[in-house]
Structure formats: C-alpha cells, structure tokens
Amino acid sequence: MTDVEFTSLPDDASAGLVPVGGEADLTRLTAVTVEVAVEVGRTHMSLGETMSLGPGSVVTLDRLADKPVDLLVNGRPIARGEVVVIDEQFGLRITEVVGAEPAQSSTPAVAFSSEPIAQLGPGA
C-alpha cells in the first residue's frame, strides 16, 4: 500500500457550501429535468401470463380502488394523491407529501455535510 498525501484546501474553498443554519439558494436546480410518474399499482405475473395479454384483458393490481396513488420522481415516491379528470385529461390532486413534517412557524434550515450520504445516520 502506498502513502497518500492530501493538500489543504484554500480558506475560500467552502464558499459554495451553505453552513448548518444557513439558507440554501435552490434556484439553480429549477431547470433540472426529472421523470415524474403516477403509479396506480403493481402486480407480479409470469412471462406466459404477460404474453397472453391482449385487448380486453384485465390486470389486477395490488392497490384498492379507494386508496391514494403514488407520485414518483425518478422512481422514488414523493407524494400521494387522488386521480382527477380535468378537460378529458388525467391529473393528480396531491393529498400527502411523503416524509413531510407538519408545518412549523419558521422555515427549517437546510444543512449540508461533507460526509457521504450513506454514512449519515438518523438525526444527521
């Protein structure tokens, strides 16, 4: 194994990071494109069952009709809601944001850490 040397960063190297308790400028992220999907439900089928599907076939899903559907961003659920029809198009009325905490009187601060996300534990 060889020795590794690390050089020190200049004092202004952390100028782009937001300190704990500071506010983040997230406006730069508004142009990022993500895939948004609404998931009504899922099921497991054999390949043979899938190949026998045709017009008029009914696929039973794992979710009851009166349960909320999931809103996924890049495959991760971020909200739940109910399907609505507006001018002959489907839409989603959001009823719950996944993982959202109850609203507080002040806006919570965004904290950044130099630790990799995988190493952050609860309360980090």
N, C-alpha and C positions, 0 to 999 in steps of 0.2 A: 504494500500500500504506500502511496506517495503522499508527502505532506502537501497541504493546500494552504495557500496564503490568501487572505481576504483583505482587500483595500478598504479603507474607510470612505464613506460617502461624504460629500461636502455638506455643510450645515444646511444649505437651502434645498437639499435633495428631497426632503419630505414636504416641500411647499405644496405639492399637488394633493397631499393626503388631508383628509378632514380629521382633526383631532376629536377624541371622545368628547361629547358635549357640544361639538360644533354643528353647523348645519351644512348639508351636502347640496351642491349645485347639480341637480339631476337633469337639467335641461339638455345637456349633451346627449342624453340617452333617448330623447323623444323621437329621433329619426331611426332608431334601431328597429328592424323588421323582425317580427316573431310570427310563428304559426299559431293561430287561435282556432280551437275546435270545440264543439259541444258534443259530449258523449252521453248518449241516451242510455246505453247499457252494453253489456258484453255477454258472450256465451262461448262455450267450448264445443267444437264439433269435430268429427273425424273428417279426414280428407274426402272419403267417399260420400259422406253426408253433404259436404260443401259442393262437391262436383255434381250432385243430383239436384241442386237448387235451380229453380227456373222461375219464369213469370208466374205469379200467384203463390209461390212458396212463402211460408210464414216462418220466421226465425224467432224463437222465444228468447228473450233477453233476461238477464239476472236482476232486473230492477222492476219494481212495481210501477204501474202507470201513474199513481198519485205521488210518487217520490220525486224530489228535485233532480235535475240533470247536472252534470259536471261541466264547468268551463275550464278547458285545458289551454295552457300557454306553453308551447314547445313540449307537449306531452305531460306537463305537470299540472295537477289541479290547483286552481287559484280561487275558484268561486263555485257556487251552486245557484241554481235558479229554476225558473219555470219557462217552458216553451210558450211563446206567444205568436200570433199571426198578425202581421201589420201589412195592409195593402197586398195581400196574397203572398207575402214572403214570411218565412220563419224568422223569429228573433228569440232573444233570451232576456228575460227580466231577472236581474240578479237579486237574490234574496239573502245571500250569505256570502261573505268573503272568507275563504278558508284560512284559518290561523289568525284571523284579525282579532285584536284585543278590543275590549269595549273602549269607546271614545273617551279621552281624558280632556281635562280643561286646557292643557297645553300640548303643543305638538311634540312628540317624543323625538329625541335627538338620534341621528344616525351615527353609529360607532363603526370605525374601521380598525382593523387589526393587521399587523404584519404576519400573524400566524396563518398557516394554511387552513382553509375552511374545515378540512377533515379532522383537524386537531382541536377545533373549538368544541367545547363541551357545553352542557346546559348552563344557562346563565351567562354565557360568554358574550 
